[in-house]
Amino acid sequence: MTDRKKVVVALSGGVDSTLTARLLMDAGYDVAAATMRQYDGQDTSDAEAMAAWLGIPHEIFDVRDAYRDVVLRYFIDSYAAGRTPNPCMVCDFRIKFGLFYDEARARFGADYFATGHYARILWDADRQKYAVHKGFDAAKDQSYMMYHLTQDQLAHILFPLGRFTKQETRRLSEEKGLPTWDKAESQDMCFLAAGDSYKDYLRKHAPAIFRPGDITDRKGRVLSRHRGLPCYTIGQRKGLGIAAKTPLYVTGLDAKTNRVIVGPNEDLFRTRLLAGNLAFTDGAAPGETFSCEAKIRYGMRPAKASVALQPDGRAVVSFHDAQRAVTPGQSVVFYDGDRLIGGGEILRPL
């Protein structure tokens, strides 16, 4: 008999997940590994090889049906509606920390579920709550992806890499003799075939959404024609095919009229946005109104903002300083210093 805590590691076979498993083994956990099979043709051999090399049990969980119905459907529908989707966020919400989290823990009877994300989970004794905090590596911090996690999940999730930089991860992996220490990073959208762009995928699986239409200014004057809304995103400058005295940028995508709306750079700046599908790691918002720092995309620094919850469950987010290229379909995420508060989907700028 043993009283060692059991943990199942989401193992891809890359440097981050492999080191995660090794660190937990070194810490005395009883470690198993699990890998998601998300799409047809997916190569899971690296994960299988690393589990065998580490000498830990490993199972592959077939989530292809759910991934297709949830993530890929959302990806296509978002572009058809003139939104810019974040499929990795939805995969984390609904699949990785949803179906996969539940099934992997149940299959192995695991106390914990661990991943190689660069974020930290801390117990806040004053508030008697678990909290997600930013990872130590500002360039790799993935707390932005975690605002959907519940208190029950946070009590059973481990992020061992949150206290390391990526450089330290590689150095430590080399010191421990892990074969993955110098393995290249994987691409963001894992379901894309090698060399394909998201537009290639959409043309293959949803060609009907590439309907040509008008490019107009905000007053409705037709300036050119577009090749289909999925070819454009808010803030885009290149590829518009318009000769103008001053640079023009995509400022809006109107799916109802199938228009791409363009304007000068100053038209991209907004101080307010409407957000929906809200989630808070405490289980509820800090109040009907609260101050925070917020960011509207993964790679940016948070900016001072205030959040006002609406009677319909949505929220108006007001920034102290105007933000550039507020993009429907992306996420706005709220912080109190390093601590993640929550977030939601950007519905539209106001």
C-alpha positions as CSV (number, residue, x, y, z in Angstrom):
1,M,0.0,0.0,0.0
2,T,1.1,3.6,-0.7
3,D,-0.1,7.0,0.4
4,R,1.5,8.7,-2.6
5,K,-0.7,11.1,-4.4
6,K,-1.5,10.1,-7.9
7,V,-1.3,12.6,-10.8
8,V,-2.1,12.2,-14.5
9,V,-0.1,14.4,-16.8
10,A,-1.4,15.7,-20.1
11,L,1.5,14.5,-22.2
12,S,2.2,15.7,-25.7
13,G,5.8,14.5,-25.9
14,G,7.2,18.1,-26.0
15,V,9.7,19.7,-23.7
16,D,7.1,21.2,-21.4
17,S,4.9,18.2,-20.7
18,T,7.8,15.8,-20.5
19,L,9.6,17.9,-17.9
20,T,6.2,18.3,-16.0
21,A,6.0,14.5,-15.7
22,R,9.6,14.2,-14.6
23,L,9.4,16.9,-12.0
24,L,6.3,15.3,-10.5
25,M,8.1,11.9,-10.4
26,D,11.0,13.5,-8.7
27,A,8.7,15.1,-6.1
28,G,7.3,11.7,-5.2
29,Y,4.0,11.6,-7.0
30,D,2.6,8.4,-8.5
31,V,2.6,9.6,-12.1
32,A,0.6,8.4,-15.2
33,A,0.3,10.1,-18.6
34,A,-2.6,10.7,-20.9
35,T,-2.8,12.1,-24.4
36,M,-5.8,13.5,-26.4
37,R,-6.4,12.2,-29.9
38,Q,-8.1,15.3,-31.2
39,Y,-8.2,14.9,-35.0
40,D,-7.7,12.3,-37.7
41,G,-4.1,11.7,-38.7
42,Q,-2.8,13.1,-35.4
43,D,0.7,11.7,-34.5
44,T,0.9,10.6,-30.9
45,S,4.2,8.7,-31.2
46,D,6.2,11.4,-29.4
47,A,3.9,11.1,-26.4
48,E,4.0,7.4,-26.4
49,A,7.8,7.4,-26.7
50,M,8.3,9.8,-23.8
51,A,5.9,7.9,-21.6
52,A,7.9,4.7,-22.3
53,W,11.2,6.5,-21.8
54,L,9.9,7.8,-18.4
55,G,8.5,4.4,-17.5
56,I,5.0,5.6,-16.7
57,P,1.6,4.3,-17.6
58,H,0.1,6.0,-20.6
59,E,-3.3,6.0,-22.3
60,I,-4.6,7.8,-25.4
61,F,-8.1,9.3,-25.1
62,D,-10.1,9.7,-28.3
63,V,-11.8,13.1,-28.1
64,R,-12.2,13.5,-31.9
65,D,-16.0,13.7,-31.9
66,A,-16.1,16.3,-29.1
67,Y,-13.2,18.3,-30.7
68,R,-15.0,18.3,-34.0
69,D,-18.4,19.2,-32.6
70,V,-17.1,21.9,-30.2
71,V,-13.8,23.4,-31.3
72,L,-13.8,23.0,-35.1
73,R,-17.5,23.9,-35.3
74,Y,-16.9,27.0,-33.2
75,F,-13.8,27.9,-35.4
76,I,-15.9,27.7,-38.6
77,D,-19.0,29.4,-37.2
78,S,-16.9,32.3,-35.8
79,Y,-15.4,33.2,-39.1
80,A,-18.8,32.9,-40.8
81,A,-20.1,35.4,-38.3
82,G,-17.3,37.9,-38.8
83,R,-15.6,37.1,-35.5
84,T,-11.9,36.1,-35.0
85,P,-12.0,32.9,-33.0
86,N,-9.5,31.6,-30.4
87,P,-9.7,27.8,-30.8
88,C,-7.0,27.1,-28.3
89,M,-9.0,28.9,-25.6
90,V,-12.2,27.0,-26.4
91,C,-10.2,23.7,-26.5
92,D,-8.9,24.4,-23.0
93,F,-12.4,25.4,-21.7
94,R,-14.4,22.5,-23.1
95,I,-12.0,19.7,-24.0
96,K,-8.6,19.7,-22.1
97,F,-10.0,21.0,-18.8
98,G,-13.4,19.6,-19.5
99,L,-13.9,16.1,-21.0
100,F,-10.2,15.1,-21.0
101,Y,-9.7,16.3,-17.4
102,D,-12.7,14.3,-16.2
103,E,-12.0,11.1,-18.1
104,A,-8.2,11.0,-17.4
105,R,-8.6,11.5,-13.7
106,A,-11.4,8.9,-13.5
107,R,-9.5,6.4,-15.6
108,F,-6.4,6.5,-13.4
109,G,-8.1,7.3,-10.2
110,A,-5.9,10.4,-10.0
111,D,-5.9,13.0,-7.3
112,Y,-4.5,15.6,-9.6
113,F,-4.3,16.6,-13.3
114,A,-1.1,18.3,-14.4
115,T,-0.1,20.2,-17.6
116,G,2.9,22.1,-18.8
117,H,1.2,25.5,-18.8
118,Y,3.2,28.5,-17.6
119,A,0.9,29.7,-14.8
120,R,0.7,29.2,-11.0
121,I,-2.1,28.0,-8.7
122,L,-1.9,29.4,-5.2
123,W,-4.0,29.0,-2.1
124,D,-5.1,32.4,-0.7
125,A,-5.5,31.9,3.0
126,D,-7.1,35.3,3.5
127,R,-9.8,34.8,1.0
128,Q,-10.0,31.0,1.5
129,K,-9.9,30.5,-2.3
130,Y,-7.6,29.0,-4.9
131,A,-6.2,31.6,-7.3
132,V,-4.5,31.5,-10.7
133,H,-1.4,33.7,-10.8
134,K,0.8,34.7,-13.7
135,G,3.8,32.5,-14.5
136,F,7.2,33.8,-13.7
137,D,8.1,34.0,-17.4
138,A,6.2,37.1,-18.6
139,A,6.8,36.1,-22.3
140,K,5.3,32.6,-21.8
141,D,2.7,33.3,-19.1
142,Q,-0.5,31.4,-19.9
143,S,-2.8,32.5,-17.1
144,Y,-4.8,34.3,-19.8
145,M,-6.1,30.9,-20.9
146,M,-7.3,29.9,-17.4
147,Y,-10.2,32.2,-16.4
148,H,-12.8,29.5,-16.9
149,L,-11.3,27.2,-14.2
150,T,-13.5,26.6,-11.2
151,Q,-12.5,26.3,-7.5
152,D,-13.0,22.5,-7.6
153,Q,-10.7,22.2,-10.6
154,L,-8.1,24.5,-9.2
155,A,-7.9,22.3,-6.1
156,H,-7.0,19.3,-8.4
157,I,-4.7,20.9,-11.0
158,L,-0.9,21.2,-10.9
159,F,1.2,23.6,-13.1
160,P,4.8,22.7,-12.1
161,L,6.4,25.0,-14.8
162,G,4.8,28.2,-13.5
163,R,7.8,29.1,-11.5
164,F,10.3,28.6,-14.4
165,T,11.2,30.6,-17.5
166,K,11.2,28.7,-20.8
167,Q,15.0,29.0,-20.8
168,E,15.1,27.4,-17.4
169,T,12.8,24.6,-18.6
170,R,15.2,23.7,-21.4
171,R,18.2,23.9,-19.1
172,L,16.6,21.8,-16.4
173,S,15.4,19.3,-19.1
174,E,18.9,19.0,-20.4
175,E,20.3,18.5,-16.9
176,K,17.8,15.7,-16.3
177,G,18.8,14.1,-19.6
178,L,15.3,14.4,-21.2
179,P,15.5,13.8,-24.9
180,T,13.0,16.6,-25.5
181,W,15.2,19.4,-24.0
182,D,15.9,21.0,-27.4
183,K,12.7,20.0,-29.2
184,A,11.1,22.8,-31.3
185,E,7.8,24.5,-30.2
186,S,4.6,23.1,-31.7
187,Q,2.3,25.3,-33.8
188,D,-0.6,27.1,-32.2
189,M,-3.5,25.5,-34.1
190,C,-2.7,21.9,-33.9
191,F,-5.4,20.7,-36.3
192,L,-3.8,22.5,-39.3
193,A,-1.9,20.3,-41.7
194,A,1.8,21.0,-42.1
195,G,2.2,24.2,-44.2
196,D,-1.5,25.0,-44.2
197,S,-2.9,28.3,-43.0
198,Y,-6.3,28.7,-41.2
199,K,-7.7,30.0,-44.6
200,D,-6.6,26.7,-46.3
201,Y,-8.5,24.8,-43.6
202,L,-11.6,26.9,-44.0
203,R,-11.5,26.7,-47.8
204,K,-11.4,22.9,-47.5
205,H,-14.1,22.5,-44.8
206,A,-16.3,25.5,-45.3
207,P,-15.8,27.0,-48.8
208,A,-19.3,28.6,-48.7
209,I,-18.2,31.2,-46.1
210,F,-15.8,32.8,-48.6
211,R,-18.4,35.1,-50.2
212,P,-17.0,38.1,-52.0
213,G,-18.5,41.5,-51.0
214,D,-17.9,45.2,-50.6
215,I,-15.1,47.0,-48.8
216,T,-16.6,50.3,-47.6
217,D,-15.6,53.2,-45.3
218,R,-17.7,53.8,-42.2
219,K,-20.1,56.0,-44.2
220,G,-20.9,53.1,-46.5
221,R,-19.0,54.3,-49.6
222,V,-17.8,51.3,-51.6
223,L,-14.0,51.4,-52.0
224,S,-13.2,47.9,-53.3
225,R,-14.2,44.3,-53.2
226,H,-13.2,41.7,-50.7
227,R,-12.5,37.9,-51.1
228,G,-14.6,36.7,-48.1
229,L,-14.7,37.8,-44.5
230,P,-12.4,35.1,-43.2
231,C,-9.5,36.7,-45.2
232,Y,-9.6,39.8,-42.9
233,T,-9.2,40.7,-39.3
234,I,-9.5,43.8,-37.2
235,G,-6.4,46.0,-37.5
236,Q,-5.3,44.5,-40.8
237,R,-3.6,46.9,-43.3
238,K,-2.1,44.7,-46.0
239,G,-4.0,43.0,-48.7
240,L,-6.9,45.4,-49.0
241,G,-6.2,46.5,-52.6
242,I,-7.1,50.1,-52.0
243,A,-5.1,53.1,-53.1
244,A,-5.6,55.8,-50.6
245,K,-3.7,59.0,-49.5
246,T,-3.5,57.7,-45.9
247,P,-3.1,54.1,-44.8
248,L,-6.4,52.3,-44.3
249,Y,-7.1,49.4,-41.8
250,V,-9.8,46.9,-41.3
251,T,-12.0,48.5,-38.5
252,G,-15.0,46.2,-38.7
253,L,-16.5,43.0,-40.3
254,D,-20.2,43.1,-40.9
255,A,-21.5,39.5,-41.5
256,K,-25.1,40.7,-42.0
257,T,-24.2,42.8,-45.0
258,N,-21.0,40.9,-45.9
259,R,-19.0,44.0,-45.7
260,V,-15.4,44.7,-44.7
261,I,-15.3,48.2,-43.1
262,V,-12.0,50.2,-43.3
263,G,-10.8,53.5,-41.9
264,P,-7.7,55.3,-40.6
265,N,-5.7,54.1,-37.7
266,E,-7.5,56.3,-35.2
267,D,-10.7,54.5,-35.9
268,L,-9.2,51.4,-34.3
269,F,-9.0,52.9,-30.8
270,R,-11.8,52.3,-28.3
271,T,-12.2,52.8,-24.6
272,R,-15.1,50.5,-24.1
273,L,-16.3,47.0,-25.1
274,L,-19.1,44.6,-24.4
275,A,-18.2,41.2,-23.1
276,G,-20.3,38.0,-22.7
277,N,-19.8,34.4,-21.6
278,L,-18.2,35.6,-18.4
279,A,-16.4,33.4,-15.9
280,F,-14.6,34.1,-12.6
281,T,-12.2,31.8,-10.8
282,D,-13.7,32.7,-7.4
283,G,-17.1,31.5,-8.7
284,A,-18.5,35.0,-8.9
285,A,-17.4,38.5,-9.8
286,P,-15.7,40.7,-7.1
287,G,-18.8,43.0,-7.3
288,E,-21.3,44.5,-9.7
289,T,-18.6,47.0,-10.6
290,F,-14.9,46.5,-9.9
291,S,-11.5,47.9,-11.0
292,C,-8.8,45.7,-12.4
293,E,-6.2,45.5,-15.1
294,A,-7.5,43.9,-18.3
295,K,-6.1,42.8,-21.6
296,I,-7.8,42.1,-24.9
297,R,-5.3,39.6,-26.4
298,Y,-2.8,37.1,-25.2
299,G,0.5,39.0,-26.0
300,M,-0.3,42.4,-24.6
301,R,0.3,44.0,-21.2
302,P,-2.8,44.5,-19.0
303,A,-4.2,48.0,-18.9
304,K,-6.2,49.8,-16.2
305,A,-9.9,49.2,-16.5
306,S,-13.2,49.1,-14.8
307,V,-15.9,46.4,-15.2
308,A,-19.6,46.9,-14.8
309,L,-21.9,43.8,-14.8
310,Q,-25.1,44.2,-16.7
311,P,-28.6,42.8,-15.8
312,D,-28.4,40.4,-18.7
313,G,-25.1,38.8,-17.4
314,R,-22.8,40.6,-19.8
315,A,-20.3,43.3,-18.8
316,V,-19.2,46.7,-20.1
317,V,-15.4,47.0,-19.8
318,S,-14.1,50.6,-19.7
319,F,-10.4,51.2,-20.2
320,H,-8.6,54.3,-18.8
321,D,-6.6,54.5,-22.1
322,A,-8.0,53.6,-25.5
323,Q,-7.1,50.1,-26.7
324,R,-6.3,49.3,-30.4
325,A,-8.1,46.8,-32.5
326,V,-10.8,45.5,-30.0
327,T,-11.6,42.2,-31.8
328,P,-15.0,40.4,-31.5
329,G,-14.4,36.7,-30.8
330,Q,-11.3,37.2,-28.7
331,S,-11.1,37.3,-24.9
332,V,-10.9,40.1,-22.4
333,V,-9.2,38.9,-19.2
334,F,-9.2,40.6,-15.8
335,Y,-6.3,40.7,-13.3
336,D,-5.7,42.1,-9.8
337,G,-1.9,42.4,-10.1
338,D,-0.6,38.9,-10.8
339,R,-3.9,37.3,-9.8
340,L,-6.4,36.3,-12.4
341,I,-9.9,37.4,-11.6
342,G,-11.9,36.2,-14.7
343,G,-12.7,37.0,-18.2
344,G,-15.1,36.8,-21.1
345,E,-15.6,36.9,-24.8
346,I,-15.4,40.2,-26.6
347,L,-18.8,40.7,-28.3
348,R,-18.2,44.1,-29.8
349,P,-16.4,47.5,-29.1
350,L,-18.6,50.3,-27.8
